[in-house]
Amino acid sequence: MPIFDNFQDYNVGLTGPICGGFDISPDDDSDLVQVTRAFMVSGAGDVSVVLKSGATLNLAGLTSGVLYPFRVCKIRATGTTATGIVGLV
């Protein structure tokens, strides 16, 4: 029996709940499979990101389990020390 979804007729937007996710392996060259709505880390540390706008940011001292609402198209290996990074969409 399929799971009932009360919200199946609603459009997905940035203010709605997260509907999916994927593991991220930091890479200096490759873009992510899709732009994130947010990301989380399971091992605290720094994360170097390229935003959807093309700007590069070095986010220092991120805490595990916190939702970081950044529209990211790449997480760079150079400058990233956090582990267990998950992209949320």
PDB file of N, CA, C and O in Angstrom:
ATOM      1  N   MET A   1       0.841  -1.178   0.000  1.00  0.00           N
ATOM      2  CA  MET A   1       0.000   0.000   0.000  1.00  0.00           C
ATOM      3  C   MET A   1       0.890   1.247   0.000  1.00  0.00           C
ATOM      4  O   MET A   1       1.779   1.359   0.844  1.00  0.00           O
ATOM      5  N   PRO A   2       0.670   2.183  -0.927  1.00  0.00           N
ATOM      6  CA  PRO A   2       1.502   3.397  -0.983  1.00  0.00           C
ATOM      7  C   PRO A   2       1.263   4.312   0.220  1.00  0.00           C
ATOM      8  O   PRO A   2       0.193   4.307   0.828  1.00  0.00           O
ATOM      9  N   ILE A   3       2.278   5.084   0.540  1.00  0.00           N
ATOM     10  CA  ILE A   3       2.172   6.059   1.628  1.00  0.00           C
ATOM     11  C   ILE A   3       1.340   7.240   1.162  1.00  0.00           C
ATOM     12  O   ILE A   3       1.543   7.748   0.059  1.00  0.00           O
ATOM     13  N   PHE A   4       0.402   7.683   1.997  1.00  0.00           N
ATOM     14  CA  PHE A   4      -0.443   8.828   1.668  1.00  0.00           C
ATOM     15  C   PHE A   4       0.331  10.120   1.905  1.00  0.00           C
ATOM     16  O   PHE A   4       1.019  10.254   2.917  1.00  0.00           O
ATOM     17  N   ASP A   5       0.225  11.070   0.978  1.00  0.00           N
ATOM     18  CA  ASP A   5       0.912  12.358   1.068  1.00  0.00           C
ATOM     19  C   ASP A   5      -0.111  13.472   0.978  1.00  0.00           C
ATOM     20  O   ASP A   5      -0.638  13.744  -0.100  1.00  0.00           O
ATOM     21  N   ASN A   6      -0.399  14.123   2.100  1.00  0.00           N
ATOM     22  CA  ASN A   6      -1.378  15.214   2.137  1.00  0.00           C
ATOM     23  C   ASN A   6      -0.981  16.405   1.276  1.00  0.00           C
ATOM     24  O   ASN A   6      -1.830  17.220   0.914  1.00  0.00           O
ATOM     25  N   PHE A   7       0.297  16.512   0.948  1.00  0.00           N
ATOM     26  CA  PHE A   7       0.800  17.697   0.268  1.00  0.00           C
ATOM     27  C   PHE A   7       1.237  17.428  -1.163  1.00  0.00           C
ATOM     28  O   PHE A   7       1.983  18.224  -1.734  1.00  0.00           O
ATOM     29  N   GLN A   8       0.795  16.341  -1.747  1.00  0.00           N
ATOM     30  CA  GLN A   8       1.233  15.977  -3.094  1.00  0.00           C
ATOM     31  C   GLN A   8       0.847  16.988  -4.161  1.00  0.00           C
ATOM     32  O   GLN A   8       1.486  17.037  -5.211  1.00  0.00           O
ATOM     33  N   ASP A   9      -0.176  17.793  -3.924  1.00  0.00           N
ATOM     34  CA  ASP A   9      -0.627  18.763  -4.921  1.00  0.00           C
ATOM     35  C   ASP A   9       0.023  20.134  -4.754  1.00  0.00           C
ATOM     36  O   ASP A   9      -0.268  21.048  -5.525  1.00  0.00           O
ATOM     37  N   TYR A  10       0.897  20.292  -3.760  1.00  0.00           N
ATOM     38  CA  TYR A  10       1.552  21.567  -3.521  1.00  0.00           C
ATOM     39  C   TYR A  10       2.844  21.657  -4.323  1.00  0.00           C
ATOM     40  O   TYR A  10       3.549  20.663  -4.500  1.00  0.00           O
ATOM     41  N   ASN A  11       3.144  22.856  -4.805  1.00  0.00           N
ATOM     42  CA  ASN A  11       4.407  23.075  -5.512  1.00  0.00           C
ATOM     43  C   ASN A  11       5.560  23.102  -4.518  1.00  0.00           C
ATOM     44  O   ASN A  11       5.432  23.612  -3.406  1.00  0.00           O
ATOM     45  N   VAL A  12       6.679  22.547  -4.939  1.00  0.00           N
ATOM     46  CA  VAL A  12       7.881  22.584  -4.115  1.00  0.00           C
ATOM     47  C   VAL A  12       8.488  23.978  -4.230  1.00  0.00           C
ATOM     48  O   VAL A  12       8.607  24.518  -5.330  1.00  0.00           O
ATOM     49  N   GLY A  13       8.866  24.550  -3.111  1.00  0.00           N
ATOM     50  CA  GLY A  13       9.480  25.878  -3.107  1.00  0.00           C
ATOM     51  C   GLY A  13      10.508  25.976  -2.009  1.00  0.00           C
ATOM     52  O   GLY A  13      10.672  25.046  -1.219  1.00  0.00           O
ATOM     53  N   LEU A  14      11.198  27.089  -1.952  1.00  0.00           N
ATOM     54  CA  LEU A  14      12.255  27.266  -0.958  1.00  0.00           C
ATOM     55  C   LEU A  14      11.713  27.370   0.458  1.00  0.00           C
ATOM     56  O   LEU A  14      12.468  27.183   1.413  1.00  0.00           O
ATOM     57  N   THR A  15      10.429  27.661   0.623  1.00  0.00           N
ATOM     58  CA  THR A  15       9.871  27.770   1.965  1.00  0.00           C
ATOM     59  C   THR A  15       9.220  26.472   2.427  1.00  0.00           C
ATOM     60  O   THR A  15       8.854  26.351   3.597  1.00  0.00           O
ATOM     61  N   GLY A  16       9.071  25.513   1.541  1.00  0.00           N
ATOM     62  CA  GLY A  16       8.467  24.234   1.902  1.00  0.00           C
ATOM     63  C   GLY A  16       9.487  23.285   2.499  1.00  0.00           C
ATOM     64  O   GLY A  16      10.673  23.603   2.578  1.00  0.00           O
ATOM     65  N   PRO A  17       9.021  22.118   2.920  1.00  0.00           N
ATOM     66  CA  PRO A  17       9.940  21.145   3.513  1.00  0.00           C
ATOM     67  C   PRO A  17      10.895  20.556   2.479  1.00  0.00           C
ATOM     68  O   PRO A  17      10.604  20.530   1.283  1.00  0.00           O
ATOM     69  N   ILE A  18      12.013  20.096   2.955  1.00  0.00           N
ATOM     70  CA  ILE A  18      12.997  19.441   2.090  1.00  0.00           C
ATOM     71  C   ILE A  18      12.435  18.098   1.655  1.00  0.00           C
ATOM     72  O   ILE A  18      11.885  17.355   2.468  1.00  0.00           O
ATOM     73  N   CYS A  19      12.573  17.790   0.377  1.00  0.00           N
ATOM     74  CA  CYS A  19      11.972  16.577  -0.189  1.00  0.00           C
ATOM     75  C   CYS A  19      12.991  15.527  -0.618  1.00  0.00           C
ATOM     76  O   CYS A  19      12.602  14.417  -0.981  1.00  0.00           O
ATOM     77  N   GLY A  20      14.277  15.845  -0.587  1.00  0.00           N
ATOM     78  CA  GLY A  20      15.279  14.881  -1.026  1.00  0.00           C
ATOM     79  C   GLY A  20      16.663  15.293  -0.585  1.00  0.00           C
ATOM     80  O   GLY A  20      16.873  16.382  -0.052  1.00  0.00           O
ATOM     81  N   GLY A  21      17.598  14.400  -0.820  1.00  0.00           N
ATOM     82  CA  GLY A  21      18.974  14.691  -0.450  1.00  0.00           C
ATOM     83  C   GLY A  21      19.941  13.749  -1.133  1.00  0.00           C
ATOM     84  O   GLY A  21      19.539  12.742  -1.716  1.00  0.00           O
ATOM     85  N   PHE A  22      21.222  14.083  -1.057  1.00  0.00           N
ATOM     86  CA  PHE A  22      22.260  13.257  -1.667  1.00  0.00           C
ATOM     87  C   PHE A  22      23.586  13.520  -0.970  1.00  0.00           C
ATOM     88  O   PHE A  22      23.842  14.624  -0.489  1.00  0.00           O
ATOM     89  N   ASP A  23      24.424  12.490  -0.921  1.00  0.00           N
ATOM     90  CA  ASP A  23      25.753  12.615  -0.339  1.00  0.00           C
ATOM     91  C   ASP A  23      26.647  13.432  -1.260  1.00  0.00           C
ATOM     92  O   ASP A  23      26.554  13.337  -2.484  1.00  0.00           O
ATOM     93  N   ILE A  24      27.510  14.231  -0.656  1.00  0.00           N
ATOM     94  CA  ILE A  24      28.422  15.075  -1.422  1.00  0.00           C
ATOM     95  C   ILE A  24      29.862  14.712  -1.085  1.00  0.00           C
ATOM     96  O   ILE A  24      30.254  14.677   0.082  1.00  0.00           O
ATOM     97  N   SER A  25      30.633  14.446  -2.117  1.00  0.00           N
ATOM     98  CA  SER A  25      32.083  14.272  -1.979  1.00  0.00           C
ATOM     99  C   SER A  25      32.735  15.546  -2.508  1.00  0.00           C
ATOM    100  O   SER A  25      32.630  15.841  -3.698  1.00  0.00           O
ATOM    101  N   PRO A  26      33.402  16.300  -1.645  1.00  0.00           N
ATOM    102  CA  PRO A  26      34.028  17.542  -2.103  1.00  0.00           C
ATOM    103  C   PRO A  26      34.961  17.299  -3.291  1.00  0.00           C
ATOM    104  O   PRO A  26      35.718  16.329  -3.320  1.00  0.00           O
ATOM    105  N   ASP A  27      34.887  18.203  -4.268  1.00  0.00           N
ATOM    106  CA  ASP A  27      35.658  18.062  -5.512  1.00  0.00           C
ATOM    107  C   ASP A  27      35.917  19.464  -6.051  1.00  0.00           C
ATOM    108  O   ASP A  27      34.987  20.261  -6.175  1.00  0.00           O
ATOM    109  N   ASP A  28      37.157  19.768  -6.368  1.00  0.00           N
ATOM    110  CA  ASP A  28      37.492  21.094  -6.878  1.00  0.00           C
ATOM    111  C   ASP A  28      37.003  21.336  -8.300  1.00  0.00           C
ATOM    112  O   ASP A  28      36.852  22.488  -8.708  1.00  0.00           O
ATOM    113  N   ASP A  29      36.753  20.280  -9.059  1.00  0.00           N
ATOM    114  CA  ASP A  29      36.430  20.429 -10.473  1.00  0.00           C
ATOM    115  C   ASP A  29      34.961  20.183 -10.833  1.00  0.00           C
ATOM    116  O   ASP A  29      34.420  20.865 -11.703  1.00  0.00           O
ATOM    117  N   SER A  30      34.320  19.232 -10.184  1.00  0.00           N
ATOM    118  CA  SER A  30      32.975  18.821 -10.596  1.00  0.00           C
ATOM    119  C   SER A  30      31.878  19.551  -9.847  1.00  0.00           C
ATOM    120  O   SER A  30      31.955  19.745  -8.634  1.00  0.00           O
ATOM    121  N   ASP A  31      30.846  19.956 -10.596  1.00  0.00           N
ATOM    122  CA  ASP A  31      29.649  20.517  -9.983  1.00  0.00           C
ATOM    123  C   ASP A  31      28.831  19.406  -9.336  1.00  0.00           C
ATOM    124  O   ASP A  31      28.994  18.230  -9.661  1.00  0.00           O
ATOM    125  N   LEU A  32      27.955  19.790  -8.421  1.00  0.00           N
ATOM    126  CA  LEU A  32      27.040  18.829  -7.811  1.00  0.00           C
ATOM    127  C   LEU A  32      26.019  18.357  -8.837  1.00  0.00           C
ATOM    128  O   LEU A  32      25.874  18.969  -9.895  1.00  0.00           O
ATOM    129  N   VAL A  33      25.312  17.276  -8.533  1.00  0.00           N
ATOM    130  CA  VAL A  33      24.295  16.751  -9.458  1.00  0.00           C
ATOM    131  C   VAL A  33      23.118  17.714  -9.584  1.00  0.00           C
ATOM    132  O   VAL A  33      22.430  17.714 -10.605  1.00  0.00           O
ATOM    133  N   GLN A  34      22.879  18.534  -8.561  1.00  0.00           N
ATOM    134  CA  GLN A  34      21.896  19.610  -8.642  1.00  0.00           C
ATOM    135  C   GLN A  34      22.201  20.651  -7.585  1.00  0.00           C
ATOM    136  O   GLN A  34      22.883  20.369  -6.600  1.00  0.00           O
ATOM    137  N   VAL A  35      21.693  21.851  -7.791  1.00  0.00           N
ATOM    138  CA  VAL A  35      21.889  22.940  -6.836  1.00  0.00           C
ATOM    139  C   VAL A  35      21.097  22.621  -5.572  1.00  0.00           C
ATOM    140  O   VAL A  35      19.948  22.188  -5.643  1.00  0.00           O
ATOM    141  N   THR A  36      21.713  22.836  -4.426  1.00  0.00           N
ATOM    142  CA  THR A  36      21.055  22.525  -3.156  1.00  0.00           C
ATOM    143  C   THR A  36      20.122  23.654  -2.711  1.00  0.00           C
ATOM    144  O   THR A  36      20.243  24.798  -3.149  1.00  0.00           O
ATOM    145  N   ARG A  37      19.194  23.292  -1.830  1.00  0.00           N
ATOM    146  CA  ARG A  37      18.421  24.286  -1.076  1.00  0.00           C
ATOM    147  C   ARG A  37      19.153  24.585   0.213  1.00  0.00           C
ATOM    148  O   ARG A  37      19.067  25.683   0.762  1.00  0.00           O
ATOM    149  N   ALA A  38      19.889  23.564   0.692  1.00  0.00           N
ATOM    150  CA  ALA A  38      20.638  23.647   1.939  1.00  0.00           C
ATOM    151  C   ALA A  38      21.595  22.462   1.972  1.00  0.00           C
ATOM    152  O   ALA A  38      21.548  21.584   1.110  1.00  0.00           O
ATOM    153  N   PHE A  39      22.467  22.452   2.985  1.00  0.00           N
ATOM    154  CA  PHE A  39      23.309  21.278   3.208  1.00  0.00           C
ATOM    155  C   PHE A  39      23.577  21.136   4.694  1.00  0.00           C
ATOM    156  O   PHE A  39      23.389  22.074   5.469  1.00  0.00           O
ATOM    157  N   MET A  40      24.019  19.943   5.077  1.00  0.00           N
ATOM    158  CA  MET A  40      24.383  19.633   6.458  1.00  0.00           C
ATOM    159  C   MET A  40      25.716  18.896   6.454  1.00  0.00           C
ATOM    160  O   MET A  40      26.117  18.323   5.442  1.00  0.00           O
ATOM    161  N   VAL A  41      26.393  18.917   7.592  1.00  0.00           N
ATOM    162  CA  VAL A  41      27.607  18.124   7.764  1.00  0.00           C
ATOM    163  C   VAL A  41      27.424  17.248   9.007  1.00  0.00           C
ATOM    164  O   VAL A  41      26.775  17.659   9.968  1.00  0.00           O
ATOM    165  N   SER A  42      27.997  16.043   8.984  1.00  0.00           N
ATOM    166  CA  SER A  42      27.929  15.193  10.180  1.00  0.00           C
ATOM    167  C   SER A  42      29.217  15.271  10.985  1.00  0.00           C
ATOM    168  O   SER A  42      29.244  14.896  12.157  1.00  0.00           O
ATOM    169  N   GLY A  43      30.285  15.756  10.360  1.00  0.00           N
ATOM    170  CA  GLY A  43      31.553  15.987  11.054  1.00  0.00           C
ATOM    171  C   GLY A  43      31.926  17.447  10.939  1.00  0.00           C
ATOM    172  O   GLY A  43      32.143  17.947   9.835  1.00  0.00           O
ATOM    173  N   ALA A  44      32.002  18.132  12.051  1.00  0.00           N
ATOM    174  CA  ALA A  44      32.245  19.580  12.069  1.00  0.00           C
ATOM    175  C   ALA A  44      33.542  19.951  11.354  1.00  0.00           C
ATOM    176  O   ALA A  44      34.488  19.166  11.292  1.00  0.00           O
ATOM    177  N   GLY A  45      33.554  21.174  10.815  1.00  0.00           N
ATOM    178  CA  GLY A  45      34.749  21.677  10.145  1.00  0.00           C
ATOM    179  C   GLY A  45      34.418  22.806   9.199  1.00  0.00           C
ATOM    180  O   GLY A  45      33.343  23.402   9.270  1.00  0.00           O
ATOM    181  N   ASP A  46      35.352  23.093   8.312  1.00  0.00           N
ATOM    182  CA  ASP A  46      35.196  24.155   7.321  1.00  0.00           C
ATOM    183  C   ASP A  46      34.664  23.571   6.014  1.00  0.00           C
ATOM    184  O   ASP A  46      34.924  22.413   5.686  1.00  0.00           O
ATOM    185  N   VAL A  47      33.913  24.392   5.273  1.00  0.00           N
ATOM    186  CA  VAL A  47      33.423  23.981   3.954  1.00  0.00           C
ATOM    187  C   VAL A  47      33.636  25.136   2.979  1.00  0.00           C
ATOM    188  O   VAL A  47      33.233  26.269   3.239  1.00  0.00           O
ATOM    189  N   SER A  48      34.277  24.828   1.857  1.00  0.00           N
ATOM    190  CA  SER A  48      34.478  25.801   0.790  1.00  0.00           C
ATOM    191  C   SER A  48      33.449  25.522  -0.295  1.00  0.00           C
ATOM    192  O   SER A  48      33.428  24.441  -0.883  1.00  0.00           O
ATOM    193  N   VAL A  49      32.595  26.508  -0.555  1.00  0.00           N
ATOM    194  CA  VAL A  49      31.482  26.313  -1.492  1.00  0.00           C
ATOM    195  C   VAL A  49      31.552  27.293  -2.652  1.00  0.00           C
ATOM    196  O   VAL A  49      32.140  28.369  -2.547  1.00  0.00           O
ATOM    197  N   VAL A  50      30.938  26.895  -3.762  1.00  0.00           N
ATOM    198  CA  VAL A  50      30.648  27.804  -4.867  1.00  0.00           C
ATOM    199  C   VAL A  50      29.138  27.914  -4.911  1.00  0.00           C
ATOM    200  O   VAL A  50      28.436  26.923  -5.116  1.00  0.00           O
ATOM    201  N   LEU A  51      28.643  29.131  -4.716  1.00  0.00           N
ATOM    202  CA  LEU A  51      27.201  29.375  -4.710  1.00  0.00           C
ATOM    203  C   LEU A  51      26.638  29.356  -6.126  1.00  0.00           C
ATOM    204  O   LEU A  51      27.378  29.426  -7.107  1.00  0.00           O
ATOM    205  N   LYS A  52      25.327  29.260  -6.210  1.00  0.00           N
ATOM    206  CA  LYS A  52      24.644  29.291  -7.504  1.00  0.00           C
ATOM    207  C   LYS A  52      25.032  30.539  -8.292  1.00  0.00           C
ATOM    208  O   LYS A  52      25.098  30.498  -9.521  1.00  0.00           O
ATOM    209  N   SER A  53      25.286  31.641  -7.602  1.00  0.00           N
ATOM    210  CA  SER A  53      25.654  32.905  -8.243  1.00  0.00           C
ATOM    211  C   SER A  53      27.065  32.865  -8.844  1.00  0.00           C
ATOM    212  O   SER A  53      27.423  33.723  -9.652  1.00  0.00           O
ATOM    213  N   GLY A  54      27.874  31.852  -8.441  1.00  0.00           N
ATOM    214  CA  GLY A  54      29.257  31.764  -8.892  1.00  0.00           C
ATOM    215  C   GLY A  54      30.253  32.235  -7.857  1.00  0.00           C
ATOM    216  O   GLY A  54      31.455  32.023  -8.014  1.00  0.00           O
ATOM    217  N   ALA A  55      29.775  32.873  -6.798  1.00  0.00           N
ATOM    218  CA  ALA A  55      30.666  33.347  -5.733  1.00  0.00           C
ATOM    219  C   ALA A  55      31.204  32.172  -4.932  1.00  0.00           C
ATOM    220  O   ALA A  55      30.491  31.201  -4.680  1.00  0.00           O
ATOM    221  N   THR A  56      32.478  32.271  -4.533  1.00  0.00           N
ATOM    222  CA  THR A  56      33.106  31.257  -3.696  1.00  0.00           C
ATOM    223  C   THR A  56      33.177  31.780  -2.270  1.00  0.00           C
ATOM    224  O   THR A  56      33.614  32.906  -2.032  1.00  0.00           O
ATOM    225  N   LEU A  57      32.741  30.949  -1.317  1.00  0.00           N
ATOM    226  CA  LEU A  57      32.784  31.306   0.100  1.00  0.00           C
ATOM    227  C   LEU A  57      33.498  30.209   0.867  1.00  0.00           C
ATOM    228  O   LEU A  57      33.366  29.027   0.549  1.00  0.00           O
ATOM    229  N   ASN A  58      34.251  30.606   1.872  1.00  0.00           N
ATOM    230  CA  ASN A  58      34.841  29.654   2.804  1.00  0.00           C
ATOM    231  C   ASN A  58      34.090  29.789   4.117  1.00  0.00           C
ATOM    232  O   ASN A  58      34.213  30.794   4.818  1.00  0.00           O
ATOM    233  N   LEU A  59      33.307  28.761   4.444  1.00  0.00           N
ATOM    234  CA  LEU A  59      32.477  28.770   5.641  1.00  0.00           C
ATOM    235  C   LEU A  59      33.246  28.047   6.748  1.00  0.00           C
ATOM    236  O   LEU A  59      33.422  26.829   6.701  1.00  0.00           O
ATOM    237  N   ALA A  60      33.694  28.801   7.729  1.00  0.00           N
ATOM    238  CA  ALA A  60      34.574  28.254   8.775  1.00  0.00           C
ATOM    239  C   ALA A  60      33.778  27.775   9.982  1.00  0.00           C
ATOM    240  O   ALA A  60      32.799  28.399  10.392  1.00  0.00           O
ATOM    241  N   GLY A  61      34.219  26.657  10.537  1.00  0.00           N
ATOM    242  CA  GLY A  61      33.699  26.175  11.816  1.00  0.00           C
ATOM    243  C   GLY A  61      32.248  25.740  11.808  1.00  0.00           C
ATOM    244  O   GLY A  61      31.519  26.018  12.760  1.00  0.00           O
ATOM    245  N   LEU A  62      31.811  25.064  10.755  1.00  0.00           N
ATOM    246  CA  LEU A  62      30.423  24.594  10.725  1.00  0.00           C
ATOM    247  C   LEU A  62      30.224  23.481  11.744  1.00  0.00           C
ATOM    248  O   LEU A  62      31.128  22.686  12.003  1.00  0.00           O
ATOM    249  N   THR A  63      29.033  23.440  12.315  1.00  0.00           N
ATOM    250  CA  THR A  63      28.680  22.481  13.356  1.00  0.00           C
ATOM    251  C   THR A  63      27.872  21.339  12.760  1.00  0.00           C
ATOM    252  O   THR A  63      27.040  21.562  11.880  1.00  0.00           O
ATOM    253  N   SER A  64      28.106  20.131  13.225  1.00  0.00           N
ATOM    254  CA  SER A  64      27.361  18.988  12.712  1.00  0.00           C
ATOM    255  C   SER A  64      25.883  19.083  13.098  1.00  0.00           C
ATOM    256  O   SER A  64      25.528  19.558  14.176  1.00  0.00           O
ATOM    257  N   GLY A  65      25.035  18.612  12.177  1.00  0.00           N
ATOM    258  CA  GLY A  65      23.604  18.560  12.435  1.00  0.00           C
ATOM    259  C   GLY A  65      22.841  19.846  12.203  1.00  0.00           C
ATOM    260  O   GLY A  65      21.630  19.887  12.418  1.00  0.00           O
ATOM    261  N   VAL A  66      23.512  20.889  11.775  1.00  0.00           N
ATOM    262  CA  VAL A  66      22.862  22.180  11.520  1.00  0.00           C
ATOM    263  C   VAL A  66      22.522  22.280  10.044  1.00  0.00           C
ATOM    264  O   VAL A  66      23.324  21.893   9.194  1.00  0.00           O
ATOM    265  N   LEU A  67      21.340  22.796   9.733  1.00  0.00           N
ATOM    266  CA  LEU A  67      20.915  23.014   8.354  1.00  0.00           C
ATOM    267  C   LEU A  67      21.470  24.367   7.896  1.00  0.00           C
ATOM    268  O   LEU A  67      21.152  25.404   8.479  1.00  0.00           O
ATOM    269  N   TYR A  68      22.304  24.348   6.845  1.00  0.00           N
ATOM    270  CA  TYR A  68      22.892  25.572   6.299  1.00  0.00           C
ATOM    271  C   TYR A  68      22.194  25.894   4.983  1.00  0.00           C
ATOM    272  O   TYR A  68      22.399  25.194   3.992  1.00  0.00           O
ATOM    273  N   PRO A  69      21.363  26.952   4.956  1.00  0.00           N
ATOM    274  CA  PRO A  69      20.518  27.245   3.793  1.00  0.00           C
ATOM    275  C   PRO A  69      21.254  28.002   2.687  1.00  0.00           C
ATOM    276  O   PRO A  69      21.012  29.188   2.462  1.00  0.00           O
ATOM    277  N   PHE A  70      22.141  27.308   2.012  1.00  0.00           N
ATOM    278  CA  PHE A  70      22.912  27.892   0.913  1.00  0.00           C
ATOM    279  C   PHE A  70      22.556  27.183  -0.383  1.00  0.00           C
ATOM    280  O   PHE A  70      22.473  25.956  -0.419  1.00  0.00           O
ATOM    281  N   ARG A  71      22.341  27.962  -1.466  1.00  0.00           N
ATOM    282  CA  ARG A  71      22.135  27.410  -2.805  1.00  0.00           C
ATOM    283  C   ARG A  71      23.519  27.176  -3.395  1.00  0.00           C
ATOM    284  O   ARG A  71      24.127  28.092  -3.950  1.00  0.00           O
ATOM    285  N   VAL A  72      24.015  25.950  -3.273  1.00  0.00           N
ATOM    286  CA  VAL A  72      25.385  25.590  -3.620  1.00  0.00           C
ATOM    287  C   VAL A  72      25.399  24.737  -4.883  1.00  0.00           C
ATOM    288  O   VAL A  72      24.581  23.830  -5.036  1.00  0.00           O
ATOM    289  N   CYS A  73      26.343  25.035  -5.796  1.00  0.00           N
ATOM    290  CA  CYS A  73      26.503  24.204  -6.997  1.00  0.00           C
ATOM    291  C   CYS A  73      27.783  23.383  -6.958  1.00  0.00           C
ATOM    292  O   CYS A  73      27.964  22.476  -7.770  1.00  0.00           O
ATOM    293  N   LYS A  74      28.688  23.700  -6.004  1.00  0.00           N
ATOM    294  CA  LYS A  74      29.934  22.931  -5.869  1.00  0.00           C
ATOM    295  C   LYS A  74      30.428  23.054  -4.434  1.00  0.00           C
ATOM    296  O   LYS A  74      30.350  24.123  -3.830  1.00  0.00           O
ATOM    297  N   ILE A  75      30.936  21.950  -3.896  1.00  0.00           N
ATOM    298  CA  ILE A  75      31.662  21.978  -2.630  1.00  0.00           C
ATOM    299  C   ILE A  75      33.082  21.545  -2.939  1.00  0.00           C
ATOM    300  O   ILE A  75      33.333  20.415  -3.358  1.00  0.00           O
ATOM    301  N   ARG A  76      34.002  22.471  -2.722  1.00  0.00           N
ATOM    302  CA  ARG A  76      35.401  22.268  -3.106  1.00  0.00           C
ATOM    303  C   ARG A  76      36.140  21.409  -2.085  1.00  0.00           C
ATOM    304  O   ARG A  76      35.894  21.508  -0.883  1.00  0.00           O
ATOM    305  N   ALA A  77      37.045  20.568  -2.573  1.00  0.00           N
ATOM    306  CA  ALA A  77      37.895  19.766  -1.693  1.00  0.00           C
ATOM    307  C   ALA A  77      38.917  20.656  -0.994  1.00  0.00           C
ATOM    308  O   ALA A  77      39.206  20.479   0.190  1.00  0.00           O
ATOM    309  N   THR A  78      39.464  21.621  -1.746  1.00  0.00           N
ATOM    310  CA  THR A  78      40.431  22.556  -1.179  1.00  0.00           C
ATOM    311  C   THR A  78      39.717  23.460  -0.181  1.00  0.00           C
ATOM    312  O   THR A  78      38.792  24.186  -0.545  1.00  0.00           O
ATOM    313  N   GLY A  79      40.140  23.414   1.054  1.00  0.00           N
ATOM    314  CA  GLY A  79      39.530  24.249   2.084  1.00  0.00           C
ATOM    315  C   GLY A  79      38.408  23.589   2.850  1.00  0.00           C
ATOM    316  O   GLY A  79      37.901  24.167   3.811  1.00  0.00           O
ATOM    317  N   THR A  80      38.000  22.389   2.453  1.00  0.00           N
ATOM    318  CA  THR A  80      36.920  21.686   3.155  1.00  0.00           C
ATOM    319  C   THR A  80      37.518  20.642   4.091  1.00  0.00           C
ATOM    320  O   THR A  80      38.243  19.743   3.665  1.00  0.00           O
ATOM    321  N   THR A  81      37.198  20.780   5.378  1.00  0.00           N
ATOM    322  CA  THR A  81      37.634  19.811   6.373  1.00  0.00           C
ATOM    323  C   THR A  81      36.462  19.059   7.006  1.00  0.00           C
ATOM    324  O   THR A  81      36.656  18.014   7.627  1.00  0.00           O
ATOM    325  N   ALA A  82      35.250  19.589   6.850  1.00  0.00           N
ATOM    326  CA  ALA A  82      34.058  18.921   7.382  1.00  0.00           C
ATOM    327  C   ALA A  82      33.840  17.614   6.633  1.00  0.00           C
ATOM    328  O   ALA A  82      34.264  17.470   5.487  1.00  0.00           O
ATOM    329  N   THR A  83      33.182  16.670   7.280  1.00  0.00           N
ATOM    330  CA  THR A  83      32.909  15.366   6.675  1.00  0.00           C
ATOM    331  C   THR A  83      31.415  15.077   6.721  1.00  0.00           C
ATOM    332  O   THR A  83      30.648  15.760   7.399  1.00  0.00           O
ATOM    333  N   GLY A  84      31.026  14.044   5.977  1.00  0.00           N
ATOM    334  CA  GLY A  84      29.620  13.622   5.976  1.00  0.00           C
ATOM    335  C   GLY A  84      28.696  14.709   5.459  1.00  0.00           C
ATOM    336  O   GLY A  84      27.673  15.004   6.077  1.00  0.00           O
ATOM    337  N   ILE A  85      29.051  15.305   4.331  1.00  0.00           N
ATOM    338  CA  ILE A  85      28.269  16.417   3.789  1.00  0.00           C
ATOM    339  C   ILE A  85      27.111  15.855   2.972  1.00  0.00           C
ATOM    340  O   ILE A  85      27.288  14.973   2.132  1.00  0.00           O
ATOM    341  N   VAL A  86      25.916  16.392   3.241  1.00  0.00           N
ATOM    342  CA  VAL A  86      24.702  15.966   2.550  1.00  0.00           C
ATOM    343  C   VAL A  86      24.031  17.195   1.955  1.00  0.00           C
ATOM    344  O   VAL A  86      23.768  18.174   2.653  1.00  0.00           O
ATOM    345  N   GLY A  87      23.754  17.131   0.634  1.00  0.00           N
ATOM    346  CA  GLY A  87      23.004  18.180  -0.040  1.00  0.00           C
ATOM    347  C   GLY A  87      21.519  17.921   0.129  1.00  0.00           C
ATOM    348  O   GLY A  87      21.073  16.781   0.006  1.00  0.00           O
ATOM    349  N   LEU A  88      20.756  18.950   0.407  1.00  0.00           N
ATOM    350  CA  LEU A  88      19.307  18.830   0.626  1.00  0.00           C
ATOM    351  C   LEU A  88      18.563  19.631  -0.428  1.00  0.00           C
ATOM    352  O   LEU A  88      18.917  20.772  -0.725  1.00  0.00           O
ATOM    353  N   VAL A  89      17.538  19.022  -0.983  1.00  0.00           N
ATOM    354  CA  VAL A  89      16.744  19.657  -2.045  1.00  0.00           C
ATOM    355  C   VAL A  89      15.266  19.567  -1.762  1.00  0.00           C
ATOM    356  O   VAL A  89      14.456  20.051  -2.553  1.00  0.00           O
TER     357      VAL A  89
END
